[in-house]
Amino acid sequence: LGMLAVLACEAVGRTYIVANLACVESVVEILKAQQLDSSLHIQALAAMQRLSLRRAPQDRMIELGLVEWVIGVLGWQGEAIQGMPSEFSLEFGSAMLMNLALRTSGKRKCAELDALTVSLNLMEHWNPQIRTHINGTLYSLLTVPSFRAQARRAGLEQILKSIHAQAASLGDEISRRQIEYLLEQLSPPEAEATAAAADGAESGEDDEDDDENFLEEEELAGLLLGDRGGRSAEEALRGFALATAAPGTAEAQSREFRVFLARGALSLAGVHMAG
């Protein structure tokens, strides 16, 4: 499983894996069955987060209930969730939710569940990557009229304005820009709201090569937030990544995962030696 997660780090590896969606289904079963933050859980989550950038796996993950599962993890709810998730689970789980919320079916699931409460609880998290993932998820969900109305009733506008003021006072340009885009999405002109809803329709296009996007895929939300001129999602994502992505994010996450794998290998070696 660890090897599969590493393989999923490369575009060619993801293409190979998703050619057989039965593999995705098996990893989803492992992810949902394993104890939170166990070795197998972390490996499965890392793989699913990377594969969730592709359309076919996105659809299958949504069908298999991963939206419900990840919202439970991020909200620390559900029978399988015991205790507070680790930073790893929060970061990779929120990134996966952001990717799944790009799909119409994913948006629908989020709107039906308590995605708004989960988002409100995490949008001021100290980890900037988690904040970006939550902002990206909200940006997608705010194209859904019912979710947008719910967010207004929950006082999202006042919360966003408060975060914006704090980001401005701290000189946090990335957060400030993201919040401005969310405020615009929360109260769009009628014509833009209609167009945004239409843009959420399912696409039958083939996956484009996501190799260039991978290093910034944890900034996928920010990439969407940068789309101001009717460009394709891929073009918008690349532009925002270059403009706002914090340097070293992907490298840090890769190091974290490699350290985890090495630690697991040493533990196994110790067990074998003791035997």
C-alpha positions in Angstrom: 0.0 0.0 0.0 2.9 2.3 0.8 4.3 1.6 -2.7 1.0 2.5 -4.3 0.9 5.8 -2.4 4.4 6.6 -3.7 3.4 5.6 -7.2 0.4 7.9 -7.0 2.8 10.8 -6.5 3.6 10.8 -10.3 1.1 11.5 -13.1 2.2 8.4 -14.9 1.7 6.4 -11.7 -1.8 7.8 -11.3 -2.7 7.0 -14.9 -1.6 3.4 -14.3 -3.5 3.0 -11.1 -6.8 4.5 -12.3 -6.8 2.3 -15.4 -8.3 -0.3 -13.0 -10.8 1.4 -10.6 -11.1 -1.9 -8.7 -7.7 -0.8 -7.1 -9.3 2.5 -6.0 -12.2 0.6 -4.6 -9.9 -1.7 -2.6 -8.0 1.3 -1.1 -11.2 3.0 -0.2 -12.3 -0.1 1.8 -8.9 -0.1 3.6 -9.2 3.6 4.3 -12.6 3.3 5.8 -11.9 0.1 7.8 -8.6 1.1 9.4 -8.2 2.9 12.7 -7.7 6.6 12.3 -4.0 7.5 11.9 -2.8 3.9 11.8 -0.1 3.0 9.4 -2.4 1.6 6.8 -4.8 4.5 7.2 -2.1 7.1 6.5 -0.9 5.2 3.4 -4.4 4.8 2.1 -5.3 8.5 2.7 -2.1 9.7 1.0 -2.9 7.6 -2.1 -6.6 8.6 -2.2 -5.7 12.3 -1.8 -3.5 12.1 -4.9 -5.9 10.0 -6.9 -8.8 12.4 -6.1 -7.4 14.9 -8.6 -8.6 12.6 -11.5 -12.3 12.6 -12.6 -13.0 8.8 -12.8 -11.6 8.2 -9.3 -13.4 11.2 -8.0 -16.7 9.8 -9.2 -16.0 6.4 -7.7 -14.9 7.8 -4.4 -18.1 9.8 -4.1 -20.2 6.7 -5.0 -18.4 4.8 -2.3 -19.1 7.3 0.4 -15.8 9.1 0.8 -17.4 12.5 1.1 -19.4 11.3 4.1 -16.3 9.7 5.5 -14.0 12.6 5.2 -16.5 15.1 6.6 -16.8 12.8 9.6 -13.0 12.8 10.0 -12.7 16.5 9.7 -15.6 17.0 12.1 -14.3 14.3 14.4 -17.7 12.5 14.2 -18.9 9.1 13.2 -18.6 5.6 14.7 -15.2 5.0 13.1 -13.7 8.3 14.3 -12.2 8.2 17.8 -10.3 11.2 19.1 -8.9 14.1 17.3 -7.4 13.4 13.9 -3.6 14.0 13.4 -2.3 17.0 11.4 -1.6 14.6 8.6 -5.2 13.4 8.4 -6.6 16.9 8.6 -4.4 18.2 5.9 -4.7 15.3 3.4 -8.4 14.8 4.3 -9.3 18.4 3.6 -7.3 18.3 0.3 -9.3 15.3 -0.8 -12.6 16.9 0.2 -11.6 20.0 -1.9 -11.0 17.8 -4.9 -14.2 15.8 -4.5 -16.2 19.0 -4.1 -15.2 19.9 -7.7 -17.8 17.4 -8.9 -21.5 18.1 -9.1 -22.2 14.9 -7.2 -19.6 15.9 -4.6 -21.2 19.3 -4.1 -24.6 17.7 -3.7 -23.2 15.4 -1.0 -21.5 18.2 0.9 -24.7 20.3 0.8 -26.7 17.4 2.2 -24.2 16.9 5.0 -22.7 19.2 7.7 -19.9 20.5 5.4 -20.6 24.1 6.4 -20.1 23.5 10.1 -16.9 21.5 9.5 -15.6 24.3 7.2 -16.4 27.0 9.8 -14.5 25.1 12.5 -11.4 24.7 10.3 -11.2 27.9 8.2 -9.1 29.6 10.9 -6.9 26.6 11.6 -3.2 27.5 12.2 -2.1 25.3 9.3 -2.3 27.5 6.1 -2.7 24.4 3.9 -5.8 23.3 5.7 -7.2 26.8 5.5 -6.6 26.9 1.8 -8.3 23.5 1.3 -11.3 24.6 3.3 -11.5 27.9 1.3 -11.3 26.0 -1.9 -14.1 23.6 -0.8 -16.3 26.6 0.2 -15.6 28.3 -3.1 -16.9 25.3 -5.0 -19.9 24.8 -2.6 -21.0 28.4 -2.7 -22.0 27.9 -6.4 -24.9 25.8 -5.0 -27.8 28.2 -4.2 -29.1 26.2 -1.3 -25.6 26.0 0.3 -25.0 29.7 -0.4 -28.3 30.6 1.4 -27.4 28.3 4.3 -24.0 30.0 4.6 -25.6 33.5 4.7 -28.0 32.4 7.4 -25.0 31.0 9.4 -23.3 34.4 9.3 -20.5 33.4 6.9 -20.2 36.9 5.5 -19.4 38.4 9.0 -16.9 35.6 9.7 -15.2 36.2 6.3 -15.0 39.9 6.9 -13.4 39.4 10.3 -10.8 36.9 8.9 -10.1 39.4 6.0 -9.4 42.2 8.4 -7.1 40.0 10.5 -5.3 38.8 7.4 -4.9 42.4 6.1 -3.5 43.5 9.5 -1.0 40.6 9.4 0.0 41.2 5.8 -1.2 37.8 4.8 -1.8 38.4 1.2 -2.7 34.8 0.3 -5.5 34.6 2.9 -6.7 38.1 2.1 -7.1 37.3 -1.6 -8.8 34.0 -0.9 -11.3 35.6 1.5 -12.1 38.3 -1.1 -12.9 35.7 -3.7 -15.2 33.9 -1.1 -17.0 37.1 -0.3 -17.6 37.7 -4.0 -18.8 34.1 -4.4 -21.1 34.5 -1.4 -22.9 37.4 -3.0 -22.6 37.1 -6.7 -24.6 39.1 -9.3 -27.5 37.1 -10.5 -26.0 36.4 -14.0 -22.7 35.2 -12.5 -24.5 33.0 -10.0 -26.4 31.3 -12.9 -23.2 30.9 -14.9 -21.4 29.4 -11.8 -24.1 26.9 -11.3 -23.9 25.9 -15.0 -20.1 25.5 -14.7 -20.7 22.9 -12.0 -22.2 20.5 -14.5 -20.4 17.2 -15.0 -17.7 17.2 -17.7 -17.2 14.3 -20.0 -13.7 15.5 -21.1 -10.8 13.2 -20.6 -8.3 13.9 -17.8 -5.5 16.2 -18.8 -2.0 15.4 -17.7 -1.8 16.6 -14.1 1.9 16.3 -13.7 2.5 20.0 -13.6 -0.3 20.5 -11.1 0.8 17.8 -8.7 3.3 19.9 -6.7 0.6 22.4 -6.1 -2.4 20.1 -5.8 -2.8 20.9 -2.2 -3.4 24.5 -3.4 -6.1 23.3 -5.8 -8.7 25.5 -4.0 -6.5 28.5 -4.4 -6.0 27.7 -8.1 -9.8 27.8 -8.5 -10.0 31.0 -6.6 -7.7 32.6 -9.1 -10.0 32.0 -12.1 -11.2 35.4 -12.9 -11.5 35.3 -16.7 -13.4 32.3 -17.9 -10.3 30.2 -18.3 -10.3 26.4 -17.9 -9.9 25.1 -14.4 -6.4 23.8 -15.2 -5.3 27.2 -16.4 -6.8 29.0 -13.5 -5.2 26.6 -11.0 -1.7 26.9 -12.5 -1.9 30.7 -12.3 -3.0 30.9 -8.8 -0.4 28.4 -7.7 2.4 30.5 -9.1 0.9 33.6 -7.5 0.1 32.4 -4.0 1.5 28.9 -3.3 3.7 28.9 -0.3 7.2 27.6 -1.3 8.2 24.2 0.0 4.7 23.0 0.8 4.7 19.9 -1.5 8.3 19.2 -0.5 7.4 19.3 3.2 4.5 17.0 2.7 6.6 14.6 0.6 9.2 14.6 3.3 6.6 13.9 6.0 5.2 10.9 4.1 8.7 9.5 3.3 9.7 9.8 7.0 6.5 8.0 7.9 7.3 5.2 5.4 10.9 4.9 6.7 9.7 4.7 10.3 7.2 1.9 9.4 10.0 0.0 7.6 12.3 0.3 10.6 9.5 -1.0 12.9 8.9 -4.0 10.7 12.6 -4.7 10.5 12.7 -4.6 14.3 9.8 -7.1 14.5 11.5 -9.5 12.1 14.8 -9.2 14.0 13.1 -9.9 17.3 11.4 -12.9 15.8 
